[in-house]
Amino acid sequence: MHQYNFEKLEIYQNAKLLVLEIYKVTNHFPSSEIYGLTNQLRRASVSVGSNIAEGSGRTNIKEYGHFLQIAYGSCMEMLFQLSVAKELGYLFQEEEIKIRNIIQSLTPKIAALRKTILSKKLNANP
C-alpha cells in the first residue's frame, strides 16, 4: 500500500496518537457533554492531523505553512478545553498530563516544520 509523505512525518504520527488519547478520555465524559466539550476536544484533535495532511497536499509553501499554523492553533485550543474538563471533574490529572505531554512534544515540531518550509520559500526567491 502506498504511503504518502505526510504519513511518514513524526508530527503526523504524534497527531494520530493525540486523537486516540482524546477519544479514549472523552468516552468517559458525561453524556450531557456530547455536543460540548466531548465534541470540541474531538474536533480539535482531529483538526491537528487533518491540517498536517491537507497542508502537505498544497503546492504552495505559504498555504502549507498556513495549515500547519491551524494545526498548532488546534493544539492550543485543546489545552484550554482540557483545563476546563479537568476543573469540571471530567478528566483525571494523569489523563490531562498524558495529553499535555503529547501536545508539548508535538507543538514545537509543528512550529519547526512550518519555519523550515517557509524558509525554503524565502531562500528560493532571491
C-alpha positions in Angstrom: 0.0 0.0 0.0 1.3 3.5 -0.9 2.3 5.7 1.9 2.1 9.5 1.4 4.9 11.7 2.5 2.8 13.3 5.4 2.2 9.8 6.8 5.9 9.4 7.3 6.2 12.6 9.4 6.7 12.2 13.1 4.3 15.0 13.7 1.6 13.1 11.8 2.2 10.0 13.9 2.0 12.1 17.1 -1.2 13.8 15.9 -2.8 10.3 15.4 -1.7 9.4 18.9 -3.3 12.6 20.2 -6.6 11.8 18.6 -6.7 8.3 20.0 -6.0 9.6 23.5 -8.6 12.3 23.2 -11.2 9.8 22.1 -10.3 7.5 24.9 -10.7 10.0 27.7 -13.8 11.7 26.2 -15.5 8.3 26.1 -15.9 8.8 29.9 -17.3 12.3 29.8 -20.9 12.8 30.8 -23.4 12.3 28.0 -24.6 15.8 28.6 -21.2 16.9 27.1 -21.6 15.0 23.8 -22.2 18.3 22.0 -20.0 20.3 24.3 -16.5 19.5 25.5 -16.5 16.0 24.1 -17.3 17.3 20.6 -14.9 20.2 20.8 -12.0 18.2 22.0 -12.5 15.5 19.4 -12.9 18.1 16.6 -9.8 20.0 17.7 -7.7 16.8 17.9 -8.8 15.6 14.5 -8.0 19.0 13.1 -4.4 18.7 14.0 -3.6 15.7 11.8 -6.1 16.7 9.2 -4.4 20.1 8.7 -1.0 18.5 8.6 -2.2 16.1 5.9 -4.1 18.8 3.9 -1.3 21.3 4.1 1.2 18.7 2.7 -1.0 18.3 -0.4 -0.8 22.0 -1.2 1.6 23.0 -4.0 2.1 26.5 -2.4 4.5 26.5 0.5 2.8 29.5 2.1 -0.5 27.6 2.1 1.2 24.6 3.7 2.6 26.9 6.4 -0.9 28.2 7.0 -2.3 24.7 7.5 0.5 24.0 10.0 -0.4 27.2 11.8 -4.0 25.9 12.1 -2.8 22.6 13.4 -0.8 24.5 16.1 -3.8 26.6 17.0 -5.9 23.5 17.4 -3.4 22.2 19.9 -3.7 25.5 21.9 -7.5 25.1 21.7 -7.3 21.7 23.3 -5.1 22.9 26.2 -7.9 25.3 27.2 -10.6 22.6 26.8 -8.5 20.1 28.8 -8.2 22.7 31.6 -12.0 23.2 31.7 -12.7 19.4 31.6 -10.2 18.9 34.5 -11.8 21.6 36.6 -15.3 20.1 35.9 -14.0 16.8 37.1 -14.4 15.0 33.8 -10.6 14.3 33.4 -8.2 12.7 35.8 -4.9 14.5 36.4 -3.0 11.6 34.9 -5.0 11.8 31.7 -4.5 15.5 31.4 -0.8 15.1 32.0 -0.5 12.4 29.3 -2.3 14.5 26.7 -0.5 17.7 27.6 2.8 15.8 27.2 1.8 14.8 23.7 0.8 18.4 22.8 4.0 19.7 24.4 6.0 17.3 22.2 4.0 18.0 19.1 3.7 21.8 19.0 7.5 22.6 18.8 7.7 20.1 15.9 4.8 21.7 14.1 6.4 25.1 14.6 9.8 23.9 13.4 8.4 22.3 10.3 6.5 25.5 9.5 9.6 27.5 9.9 11.6 25.1 7.8 9.2 25.1 4.9 8.6 28.8 4.9 12.4 29.5 5.0 12.7 27.3 1.9 10.3 29.6 0.1 12.3 32.6 1.2 15.6 31.0 0.1 14.1 30.1 -3.3 13.2 33.7 -4.1 16.3 35.8 -4.5 
